[in-house]
C-alpha cells in the first residue's frame, strides 16, 4: 500500500468568512474508530432491546405475582371463615354435650338402669359439620329433657323391690290377689321423691294405703306413693321431678317400712317396672 493510501484528508469548509480547515487522518485509525463506534452502537442497541424485553417480562411476572397474592388473600379469607365456622361448631357441640350429660345425670338420679339390648339399626354418621344441624340437635335435646321430666321414670326411692306388680299371695289374707303396684323396701324416714313434674291432686289418708300422695302428670299419667310416715306436700301444689313428696313409713296395711308405688295412664293401671328401668 502506498504512502498516500495510509492517510485521508478531511476538508472542513469555513462559513462566514472563515477559512477552510484541512485535517489529515490515518486511515487505519479512522477505520478502527468507525468499527469501535459501530460495535458500541450495536451493543447499545442490543442493551436497549434487552432492557425493553426484560422490562416487559418483569411487568408480566409482577402482574402474575399480584394475581397469586389476590388468590392467596381469597383463600386466607375463606380459611378464616372456615375456622370461625368450626369454632362455632365446637362451641355448640360443647354446649350440646353438656345438655346430654345433664340428661344422663337426670336419669341416674332417678335410678334408671341401662339394660343392654344389642345393637339396633345404627344411625347414619353425619360427616358434614353443619351448625344448623347442631341447632336442631340442641332443640331435640331440650324437647327430650322436657319430655323426660314429665314422664314418671325411675323409682321414687332407692331400695329392694319386695313385691312386684301382678298376682301374689296377700300377706294379710293369704289369698291369691292382684297387687296393683310395686313395694320398695327402704329405711324408715327415707325421702320419697316425685318421679315426674306434676300437680298434687291428693295428699292425706287413704284406707289401707295409709298416708298417700297422688300426682297428676302430663300425657295422661298419674302416680301414687303410699304407706308414708309423713306427707310433705299439699293438694294443689306443683312439684318438679325429684322433689320430696313424703317419707318412707308403714302406715295402713303394711308389714314394715316401704313405699307402695303405682303408675296410671288414662285411668288405667300400668306396671311401674317398665317406667323404672329403661331399655336402650
Phi and psi restraints in degrees (value plus and minus 20) as a CYANA .aco file:
   2 UNK   PHI     -96.2   -56.2
   2 UNK   PSI     147.5   187.5
   3 UNK   PHI     -83.9   -43.9
   3 UNK   PSI     -53.2   -13.2
   4 UNK   PHI     -87.4   -47.4
   4 UNK   PSI     -49.0    -9.0
   5 UNK   PHI     -95.8   -55.8
   5 UNK   PSI     -36.4     3.6
   6 UNK   PHI     -99.8   -59.8
   6 UNK   PSI     -33.5     6.5
   7 UNK   PHI    -149.2  -109.2
   7 UNK   PSI     138.6   178.6
   8 UNK   PHI    -156.8  -116.8
   8 UNK   PSI     115.3   155.3
   9 UNK   PHI    -112.8   -72.8
   9 UNK   PSI     112.1   152.1
  10 UNK   PHI    -135.5   -95.5
  10 UNK   PSI      98.6   138.6
  11 UNK   PHI    -123.5   -83.5
  11 UNK   PSI     103.8   143.8
  12 UNK   PHI    -129.6   -89.6
  12 UNK   PSI      93.3   133.3
  13 UNK   PHI     -93.3   -53.3
  13 UNK   PSI     113.4   153.4
  14 UNK   PHI    -101.8   -61.8
  14 UNK   PSI     134.7   174.7
  15 UNK   PHI    -145.4  -105.4
  15 UNK   PSI     134.0   174.0
  16 UNK   PHI      44.1    84.1
  16 UNK   PSI      19.1    59.1
  17 UNK   PHI      65.2   105.2
  17 UNK   PSI     -21.4    18.6
  18 UNK   PHI     -99.5   -59.5
  18 UNK   PSI     129.7   169.7
  19 UNK   PHI     -97.3   -57.3
  19 UNK   PSI     128.2   168.2
  20 UNK   PHI     -90.3   -50.3
  20 UNK   PSI     128.4   168.4
  21 UNK   PHI    -138.7   -98.7
  21 UNK   PSI     121.1   161.1
  22 UNK   PHI    -140.1  -100.1
  22 UNK   PSI     113.1   153.1
  23 UNK   PHI    -143.4  -103.4
  23 UNK   PSI     119.2   159.2
  24 UNK   PHI    -129.6   -89.6
  24 UNK   PSI      98.8   138.8
  25 UNK   PHI    -140.0  -100.0
  25 UNK   PSI     118.0   158.0
  26 UNK   PHI     -89.1   -49.1
  26 UNK   PSI     110.6   150.6
  27 UNK   PHI     -83.9   -43.9
  27 UNK   PSI     -56.2   -16.2
  28 UNK   PHI     -84.8   -44.8
  28 UNK   PSI     -61.7   -21.7
  29 UNK   PHI     -84.5   -44.5
  29 UNK   PSI     -60.9   -20.9
  30 UNK   PHI     -84.7   -44.7
  30 UNK   PSI     -64.5   -24.5
  31 UNK   PHI     -81.7   -41.7
  31 UNK   PSI     -61.9   -21.9
  32 UNK   PHI     -83.1   -43.1
  32 UNK   PSI     -60.2   -20.2
  33 UNK   PHI     -85.9   -45.9
  33 UNK   PSI     -64.2   -24.2
  34 UNK   PHI     -83.1   -43.1
  34 UNK   PSI     -61.2   -21.2
  35 UNK   PHI     -84.0   -44.0
  35 UNK   PSI     -64.0   -24.0
  36 UNK   PHI     -83.1   -43.1
  36 UNK   PSI     -61.2   -21.2
  37 UNK   PHI     -83.1   -43.1
  37 UNK   PSI     -60.9   -20.9
  38 UNK   PHI     -83.4   -43.4
  38 UNK   PSI     -63.4   -23.4
  39 UNK   PHI     -83.2   -43.2
  39 UNK   PSI     -63.4   -23.4
  40 UNK   PHI     -81.3   -41.3
  40 UNK   PSI     -66.1   -26.1
  41 UNK   PHI     -84.0   -44.0
  41 UNK   PSI     -59.2   -19.2
  42 UNK   PHI     -83.8   -43.8
  42 UNK   PSI     -62.0   -22.0
  43 UNK   PHI     -84.6   -44.6
  43 UNK   PSI     -61.7   -21.7
  44 UNK   PHI     -83.1   -43.1
  44 UNK   PSI     -61.4   -21.4
  45 UNK   PHI     -84.4   -44.4
  45 UNK   PSI     -64.0   -24.0
  46 UNK   PHI     -82.2   -42.2
  46 UNK   PSI     -62.9   -22.9
  47 UNK   PHI     -82.4   -42.4
  47 UNK   PSI     -59.6   -19.6
  48 UNK   PHI     -84.2   -44.2
  48 UNK   PSI     -65.4   -25.4
  49 UNK   PHI     -82.8   -42.8
  49 UNK   PSI     -64.4   -24.4
  50 UNK   PHI     -81.1   -41.1
  50 UNK   PSI     -60.0   -20.0
  51 UNK   PHI     -85.2   -45.2
  51 UNK   PSI     -59.8   -19.8
  52 UNK   PHI     -84.1   -44.1
  52 UNK   PSI     -67.0   -27.0
  53 UNK   PHI     -83.1   -43.1
  53 UNK   PSI     -65.1   -25.1
  54 UNK   PHI     -82.9   -42.9
  54 UNK   PSI     -58.8   -18.8
  55 UNK   PHI     -83.4   -43.4
  55 UNK   PSI     -63.4   -23.4
  56 UNK   PHI     -83.2   -43.2
  56 UNK   PSI     -60.9   -20.9
  57 UNK   PHI     -82.8   -42.8
  57 UNK   PSI     -62.7   -22.7
  58 UNK   PHI     -83.9   -43.9
  58 UNK   PSI     -60.0   -20.0
  59 UNK   PHI     -82.0   -42.0
  59 UNK   PSI     -62.8   -22.8
  60 UNK   PHI     -83.1   -43.1
  60 UNK   PSI     -63.5   -23.5
  61 UNK   PHI     -83.8   -43.8
  61 UNK   PSI     -59.0   -19.0
  62 UNK   PHI     -83.8   -43.8
  62 UNK   PSI     -62.7   -22.7
  63 UNK   PHI     -83.0   -43.0
  63 UNK   PSI     -59.7   -19.7
  64 UNK   PHI     -85.3   -45.3
  64 UNK   PSI     -61.2   -21.2
  65 UNK   PHI     -83.2   -43.2
  65 UNK   PSI     -59.2   -19.2
  66 UNK   PHI     -83.9   -43.9
  66 UNK   PSI     -61.8   -21.8
  67 UNK   PHI     -82.2   -42.2
  67 UNK   PSI     -62.2   -22.2
  68 UNK   PHI     -84.4   -44.4
  68 UNK   PSI     -60.2   -20.2
  69 UNK   PHI     -81.2   -41.2
  69 UNK   PSI     -65.9   -25.9
  70 UNK   PHI     -81.9   -41.9
  70 UNK   PSI     -59.8   -19.8
  71 UNK   PHI     -84.6   -44.6
  71 UNK   PSI     -62.4   -22.4
  72 UNK   PHI     -85.5   -45.5
  72 UNK   PSI     -58.7   -18.7
  73 UNK   PHI     -83.3   -43.3
  73 UNK   PSI     -59.3   -19.3
  74 UNK   PHI     -84.0   -44.0
  74 UNK   PSI     -65.0   -25.0
  75 UNK   PHI     -83.0   -43.0
  75 UNK   PSI     -59.0   -19.0
  76 UNK   PHI     -84.1   -44.1
  76 UNK   PSI     -61.9   -21.9
  77 UNK   PHI     -82.5   -42.5
  77 UNK   PSI     -61.4   -21.4
  78 UNK   PHI     -85.7   -45.7
  78 UNK   PSI     -59.0   -19.0
  79 UNK   PHI     -86.6   -46.6
  79 UNK   PSI     -59.2   -19.2
  80 UNK   PHI     -84.6   -44.6
  80 UNK   PSI     -60.0   -20.0
  81 UNK   PHI     -84.2   -44.2
  81 UNK   PSI     -61.2   -21.2
  82 UNK   PHI     -84.8   -44.8
  82 UNK   PSI     -62.2   -22.2
  83 UNK   PHI     -83.1   -43.1
  83 UNK   PSI     -58.9   -18.9
  84 UNK   PHI     -83.7   -43.7
  84 UNK   PSI     -60.9   -20.9
  85 UNK   PHI     -81.8   -41.8
  85 UNK   PSI     -65.1   -25.1
  86 UNK   PHI     -85.3   -45.3
  86 UNK   PSI     -56.7   -16.7
  87 UNK   PHI     -84.3   -44.3
  87 UNK   PSI     -62.9   -22.9
  88 UNK   PHI     -79.7   -39.7
  88 UNK   PSI     -62.9   -22.9
  89 UNK   PHI     -80.6   -40.6
  89 UNK   PSI     -67.0   -27.0
  90 UNK   PHI     -81.9   -41.9
  90 UNK   PSI     -61.3   -21.3
  91 UNK   PHI     -84.7   -44.7
  91 UNK   PSI     -61.6   -21.6
  92 UNK   PHI     -88.1   -48.1
  92 UNK   PSI     -59.7   -19.7
  93 UNK   PHI     -83.7   -43.7
  93 UNK   PSI     -58.9   -18.9
  94 UNK   PHI     -82.1   -42.1
  94 UNK   PSI     -63.6   -23.6
  95 UNK   PHI     -85.0   -45.0
  95 UNK   PSI     -61.4   -21.4
  96 UNK   PHI     -83.2   -43.2
  96 UNK   PSI     -61.7   -21.7
  97 UNK   PHI     -81.4   -41.4
  97 UNK   PSI     -58.8   -18.8
  98 UNK   PHI     -81.0   -41.0
  98 UNK   PSI     -59.9   -19.9
  99 UNK   PHI     -85.7   -45.7
  99 UNK   PSI     -61.5   -21.5
 100 UNK   PHI     -86.7   -46.7
 100 UNK   PSI     -56.0   -16.0
 101 UNK   PHI     -83.9   -43.9
 101 UNK   PSI     -59.3   -19.3
 102 UNK   PHI     -82.1   -42.1
 102 UNK   PSI     -61.7   -21.7
 103 UNK   PHI     -83.4   -43.4
 103 UNK   PSI     -62.7   -22.7
 104 UNK   PHI     -82.6   -42.6
 104 UNK   PSI     -63.4   -23.4
 105 UNK   PHI     -83.7   -43.7
 105 UNK   PSI     -57.2   -17.2
 106 UNK   PHI     -80.4   -40.4
 106 UNK   PSI     -65.6   -25.6
 107 UNK   PHI     -84.7   -44.7
 107 UNK   PSI     -61.8   -21.8
 108 UNK   PHI     -83.7   -43.7
 108 UNK   PSI     -61.2   -21.2
 109 UNK   PHI     -83.8   -43.8
 109 UNK   PSI     -50.3   -10.3
 110 UNK   PHI    -104.5   -64.5
 110 UNK   PSI     -20.8    19.2
 111 UNK   PHI      59.0    99.0
 111 UNK   PSI       0.9    40.9
 112 UNK   PHI     -99.6   -59.6
 112 UNK   PSI     107.3   147.3
 113 UNK   PHI    -121.8   -81.8
 113 UNK   PSI     125.3   165.3
 114 UNK   PHI    -113.9   -73.9
 114 UNK   PSI     100.5   140.5
 115 UNK   PHI    -124.8   -84.8
 115 UNK   PSI      93.6   133.6
 116 UNK   PHI     -77.0   -37.0
 116 UNK   PSI     115.3   155.3
 117 UNK   PHI    -150.0  -110.0
 117 UNK   PSI      -0.4    39.6
 118 UNK   PHI      65.5   105.5
 118 UNK   PSI     152.9   192.9
 119 UNK   PHI    -107.8   -67.8
 119 UNK   PSI     102.1   142.1
 120 UNK   PHI    -106.5   -66.5
 120 UNK   PSI    -188.8  -148.8
 121 UNK   PHI     -82.3   -42.3
 121 UNK   PSI      83.3   123.3
 122 UNK   PHI     -80.0   -40.0
 122 UNK   PSI     120.0   160.0
 123 UNK   PHI     -93.4   -53.4
 123 UNK   PSI     127.0   167.0
 124 UNK   PHI     -91.3   -51.3
 124 UNK   PSI     114.7   154.7
 125 UNK   PHI     -93.6   -53.6
 125 UNK   PSI     116.5   156.5
 126 UNK   PHI    -116.6   -76.6
 126 UNK   PSI      94.3   134.3
 127 UNK   PHI    -114.9   -74.9
 127 UNK   PSI     -39.3     0.7
 128 UNK   PHI    -104.8   -64.8
 128 UNK   PSI     105.7   145.7
 129 UNK   PHI     -99.5   -59.5
 129 UNK   PSI      72.8   112.8
 130 UNK   PHI    -131.5   -91.5
 130 UNK   PSI      94.0   134.0
 131 UNK   PHI     -83.2   -43.2
 131 UNK   PSI     -56.3   -16.3
 132 UNK   PHI     -83.9   -43.9
 132 UNK   PSI     -56.3   -16.3
 133 UNK   PHI     -86.1   -46.1
 133 UNK   PSI     -59.7   -19.7
 134 UNK   PHI     -84.2   -44.2
 134 UNK   PSI     -58.5   -18.5
 135 UNK   PHI     -79.8   -39.8
 135 UNK   PSI     -60.1   -20.1
 136 UNK   PHI     -81.9   -41.9
 136 UNK   PSI     -62.2   -22.2
 137 UNK   PHI     -83.3   -43.3
 137 UNK   PSI     -58.7   -18.7
 138 UNK   PHI     -78.9   -38.9
 138 UNK   PSI     -67.1   -27.1
 139 UNK   PHI     -84.0   -44.0
 139 UNK   PSI     -60.9   -20.9
 140 UNK   PHI     -85.6   -45.6
 140 UNK   PSI     -59.5   -19.5
 141 UNK   PHI     -83.6   -43.6
 141 UNK   PSI     -60.8   -20.8
 142 UNK   PHI     -83.7   -43.7
 142 UNK   PSI     -62.6   -22.6
 143 UNK   PHI     -85.8   -45.8
 143 UNK   PSI     -58.3   -18.3
 144 UNK   PHI     -84.7   -44.7
 144 UNK   PSI     -64.1   -24.1
 145 UNK   PHI     -81.6   -41.6
 145 UNK   PSI     -61.3   -21.3
 146 UNK   PHI     -85.4   -45.4
 146 UNK   PSI     -61.0   -21.0
 147 UNK   PHI     -84.1   -44.1
 147 UNK   PSI     -64.0   -24.0
 148 UNK   PHI     -79.6   -39.6
 148 UNK   PSI     -56.5   -16.5
 149 UNK   PHI     -92.7   -52.7
 149 UNK   PSI     -37.3     2.7
 150 UNK   PHI    -119.0   -79.0
 150 UNK   PSI     -33.6     6.4
 151 UNK   PHI    -120.0   -80.0
 151 UNK   PSI     113.7   153.7
 152 UNK   PHI     -89.0   -49.0
 152 UNK   PSI      72.6   112.6
 153 UNK   PHI    -132.4   -92.4
 153 UNK   PSI     123.4   163.4
 154 UNK   PHI      62.2   102.2
 154 UNK   PSI     149.2   189.2
 155 UNK   PHI    -102.9   -62.9
 155 UNK   PSI     133.0   173.0
 156 UNK   PHI     -96.0   -56.0
 156 UNK   PSI     -36.9     3.1
 157 UNK   PHI    -174.1  -134.1
 157 UNK   PSI     129.8   169.8
 158 UNK   PHI     -99.2   -59.2
 158 UNK   PSI     115.5   155.5
 159 UNK   PHI     146.6   186.6
 159 UNK   PSI    -199.4  -159.4
 160 UNK   PHI    -113.3   -73.3
 160 UNK   PSI     115.1   155.1
 161 UNK   PHI     -96.9   -56.9
 161 UNK   PSI      97.7   137.7
 162 UNK   PHI    -119.5   -79.5
 162 UNK   PSI     -37.5     2.5
 163 UNK   PHI    -171.4  -131.4
 163 UNK   PSI     105.1   145.1
 164 UNK   PHI    -113.3   -73.3
 164 UNK   PSI     153.7   193.7
 165 UNK   PHI     -92.6   -52.6
 165 UNK   PSI     110.9   150.9
 166 UNK   PHI     107.5   147.5
 166 UNK   PSI    -189.3  -149.3
 167 UNK   PHI     -91.8   -51.8
 167 UNK   PSI     122.7   162.7
 168 UNK   PHI    -178.7  -138.7
 168 UNK   PSI     150.9   190.9
 169 UNK   PHI    -104.3   -64.3
 169 UNK   PSI      97.9   137.9
 170 UNK   PHI     -85.8   -45.8
 170 UNK   PSI     106.8   146.8
 171 UNK   PHI     -86.8   -46.8
 171 UNK   PSI     -36.1     3.9
 172 UNK   PHI    -118.8   -78.8
 172 UNK   PSI     -59.7   -19.7
 173 UNK   PHI    -118.2   -78.2
 173 UNK   PSI     -41.6    -1.6
 174 UNK   PHI      55.4    95.4
 174 UNK   PSI     -12.2    27.8
 175 UNK   PHI    -115.7   -75.7
 175 UNK   PSI     139.2   179.2
 176 UNK   PHI    -102.5   -62.5
 176 UNK   PSI      84.9   124.9
 177 UNK   PHI    -151.0  -111.0
 177 UNK   PSI     141.0   181.0
 178 UNK   PHI    -103.4   -63.4
 178 UNK   PSI     105.6   145.6
 179 UNK   PHI    -114.7   -74.7
 179 UNK   PSI     101.8   141.8
 180 UNK   PHI    -109.3   -69.3
 180 UNK   PSI     -12.5    27.5
 181 UNK   PHI    -176.5  -136.5
 181 UNK   PSI    -175.9  -135.9
 182 UNK   PHI    -144.6  -104.6
 182 UNK   PSI     125.5   165.5
 183 UNK   PHI    -124.7   -84.7
 183 UNK   PSI     106.7   146.7
 184 UNK   PHI    -136.6   -96.6
 184 UNK   PSI      95.4   135.4
 185 UNK   PHI     -98.6   -58.6
 185 UNK   PSI     115.0   155.0
 186 UNK   PHI    -176.3  -136.3
 186 UNK   PSI     137.7   177.7
 187 UNK   PHI     -79.4   -39.4
 187 UNK   PSI     125.2   165.2
 188 UNK   PHI     -76.4   -36.4
 188 UNK   PSI     112.1   152.1
 189 UNK   PHI      68.9   108.9
 189 UNK   PSI     -20.9    19.1
 190 UNK   PHI     -83.5   -43.5
 190 UNK   PSI     121.8   161.8
 191 UNK   PHI     -85.7   -45.7
 191 UNK   PSI     115.2   155.2
 192 UNK   PHI    -129.0   -89.0
 192 UNK   PSI     105.2   145.2
 193 UNK   PHI    -132.4   -92.4
 193 UNK   PSI     128.5   168.5
 194 UNK   PHI     -84.9   -44.9
 194 UNK   PSI     118.1   158.1
 195 UNK   PHI    -111.1   -71.1
 195 UNK   PSI     -20.7    19.3
 196 UNK   PHI    -184.9  -144.9
 196 UNK   PSI     141.6   181.6
 197 UNK   PHI     -82.5   -42.5
 197 UNK   PSI     123.1   163.1
 198 UNK   PHI     159.5   199.5
 198 UNK   PSI    -197.7  -157.7
 199 UNK   PHI    -132.3   -92.3
 199 UNK   PSI     116.7   156.7
 200 UNK   PHI     -95.5   -55.5
 200 UNK   PSI      96.5   136.5
 201 UNK   PHI    -124.4   -84.4
 201 UNK   PSI     -30.1     9.9
 202 UNK   PHI    -177.5  -137.5
 202 UNK   PSI     116.3   156.3
 203 UNK   PHI    -169.0  -129.0
 203 UNK   PSI      86.0   126.0
 204 UNK   PHI     146.4   186.4
 204 UNK   PSI    -178.0  -138.0
 205 UNK   PHI    -106.4   -66.4
 205 UNK   PSI     121.0   161.0
 206 UNK   PHI    -162.6  -122.6
 206 UNK   PSI      74.0   114.0
 207 UNK   PHI      10.6    50.6
 207 UNK   PSI    -141.1  -101.1
 208 UNK   PHI     -90.3   -50.3
 208 UNK   PSI     -31.0     9.0
 209 UNK   PHI    -103.5   -63.5
 209 UNK   PSI     -29.6    10.4
 210 UNK   PHI      50.5    90.5
 210 UNK   PSI    -161.6  -121.6
 211 UNK   PHI     -97.4   -57.4
 211 UNK   PSI     107.5   147.5
 212 UNK   PHI    -152.0  -112.0
 212 UNK   PSI     128.4   168.4
 213 UNK   PHI    -146.8  -106.8
 213 UNK   PSI     110.5   150.5
 214 UNK   PHI    -140.8  -100.8
 214 UNK   PSI     109.5   149.5
 215 UNK   PHI    -134.7   -94.7
 215 UNK   PSI     124.2   164.2
 216 UNK   PHI    -129.2   -89.2
 216 UNK   PSI     109.6   149.6
 217 UNK   PHI    -136.9   -96.9
 217 UNK   PSI    -199.8  -159.8
 218 UNK   PHI     -92.0   -52.0
 218 UNK   PSI     148.5   188.5
 219 UNK   PHI      40.4    80.4
 219 UNK   PSI       7.9    47.9
 220 UNK   PHI      58.9    98.9
 220 UNK   PSI      -8.6    31.4
 221 UNK   PHI    -107.6   -67.6
 221 UNK   PSI     127.8   167.8
 222 UNK   PHI    -158.2  -118.2
 222 UNK   PSI     126.9   166.9
 223 UNK   PHI    -150.6  -110.6
 223 UNK   PSI     129.6   169.6
 224 UNK   PHI    -149.8  -109.8
 224 UNK   PSI     118.4   158.4
 225 UNK   PHI    -144.8  -104.8
 225 UNK   PSI      93.7   133.7
 226 UNK   PHI    -141.2  -101.2
 226 UNK   PSI     148.7   188.7
 227 UNK   PHI      46.4    86.4
 227 UNK   PSI       8.4    48.4
 228 UNK   PHI     -92.4   -52.4
 228 UNK   PSI     129.2   169.2
 229 UNK   PHI    -101.7   -61.7
 229 UNK   PSI     -50.3   -10.3
 230 UNK   PHI    -173.0  -133.0
 230 UNK   PSI     121.0   161.0
 231 UNK   PHI    -119.7   -79.7
 231 UNK   PSI     113.6   153.6
 232 UNK   PHI    -123.4   -83.4
 232 UNK   PSI     -33.5     6.5
 233 UNK   PHI    -132.5   -92.5
 233 UNK   PSI     153.4   193.4
 234 UNK   PHI    -151.1  -111.1
 234 UNK   PSI     138.3   178.3
 235 UNK   PHI     -80.1   -40.1
 235 UNK   PSI     118.8   158.8
 236 UNK   PHI      72.0   112.0
 236 UNK   PSI     -30.3     9.7
 237 UNK   PHI    -100.8   -60.8
 237 UNK   PSI     121.8   161.8
 238 UNK   PHI    -113.5   -73.5
 238 UNK   PSI     115.3   155.3
 239 UNK   PHI    -146.5  -106.5
 239 UNK   PSI     134.5   174.5
 240 UNK   PHI    -123.4   -83.4
 240 UNK   PSI     138.3   178.3
 241 UNK   PHI     -76.2   -36.2
 241 UNK   PSI     108.3   148.3
 242 UNK   PHI      77.0   117.0
 242 UNK   PSI     -32.2     7.8
 243 UNK   PHI     -87.9   -47.9
 243 UNK   PSI     126.5   166.5
 244 UNK   PHI     -97.7   -57.7
 244 UNK   PSI     106.4   146.4
 245 UNK   PHI    -127.3   -87.3
 245 UNK   PSI     -36.5     3.5
 246 UNK   PHI    -199.7  -159.7
 246 UNK   PSI    -188.3  -148.3
 247 UNK   PHI    -153.9  -113.9
 247 UNK   PSI     126.1   166.1
 248 UNK   PHI     -77.5   -37.5
 248 UNK   PSI     116.6   156.6
 249 UNK   PHI    -169.5  -129.5
 249 UNK   PSI    -177.2  -137.2
 250 UNK   PHI    -167.6  -127.6
 250 UNK   PSI      18.4    58.4
 251 UNK   PHI     -99.0   -59.0
 251 UNK   PSI     137.6   177.6
 252 UNK   PHI      56.4    96.4
 252 UNK   PSI    -173.6  -133.6
 253 UNK   PHI    -100.1   -60.1
 253 UNK   PSI      74.2   114.2
 254 UNK   PHI    -163.5  -123.5
 254 UNK   PSI     124.7   164.7
 255 UNK   PHI    -120.2   -80.2
 255 UNK   PSI     -19.1    20.9
 256 UNK   PHI     146.2   186.2
 256 UNK   PSI     151.0   191.0
 257 UNK   PHI     -79.7   -39.7
 257 UNK   PSI     101.6   141.6
 258 UNK   PHI    -189.1  -149.1
 258 UNK   PSI     153.5   193.5
 259 UNK   PHI    -138.9   -98.9
 259 UNK   PSI     106.8   146.8
 260 UNK   PHI    -111.5   -71.5
 260 UNK   PSI     100.2   140.2
 261 UNK   PHI    -139.9   -99.9
 261 UNK   PSI     109.3   149.3
 262 UNK   PHI    -146.5  -106.5
 262 UNK   PSI     129.2   169.2
 263 UNK   PHI    -146.2  -106.2
 263 UNK   PSI     108.7   148.7
 264 UNK   PHI    -139.2   -99.2
 264 UNK   PSI     129.3   169.3
 265 UNK   PHI    -162.8  -122.8
 265 UNK   PSI     102.9   142.9
 266 UNK   PHI      31.0    71.0
 266 UNK   PSI      29.1    69.1
 267 UNK   PHI      45.2    85.2
 267 UNK   PSI      -2.9    37.1
 268 UNK   PHI    -141.6  -101.6
 268 UNK   PSI     111.7   151.7
 269 UNK   PHI     -87.4   -47.4
 269 UNK   PSI     122.3   162.3
 270 UNK   PHI    -141.2  -101.2
 270 UNK   PSI     138.3   178.3
 271 UNK   PHI     -95.4   -55.4
 271 UNK   PSI      93.4   133.4
 272 UNK   PHI     -79.5   -39.5
 272 UNK   PSI     -45.4    -5.4
 273 UNK   PHI     -76.7   -36.7
 273 UNK   PSI     -58.6   -18.6
 274 UNK   PHI     -91.0   -51.0
 274 UNK   PSI     -33.9     6.1
 275 UNK   PHI    -120.1   -80.1
 275 UNK   PSI     -35.2     4.8
 276 UNK   PHI    -105.7   -65.7
 276 UNK   PSI     -40.9    -0.9
 277 UNK   PHI    -150.5  -110.5
 277 UNK   PSI     108.4   148.4
 278 UNK   PHI    -126.6   -86.6
 278 UNK   PSI     110.8   150.8
 279 UNK   PHI    -114.8   -74.8
 279 UNK   PSI     106.2   146.2
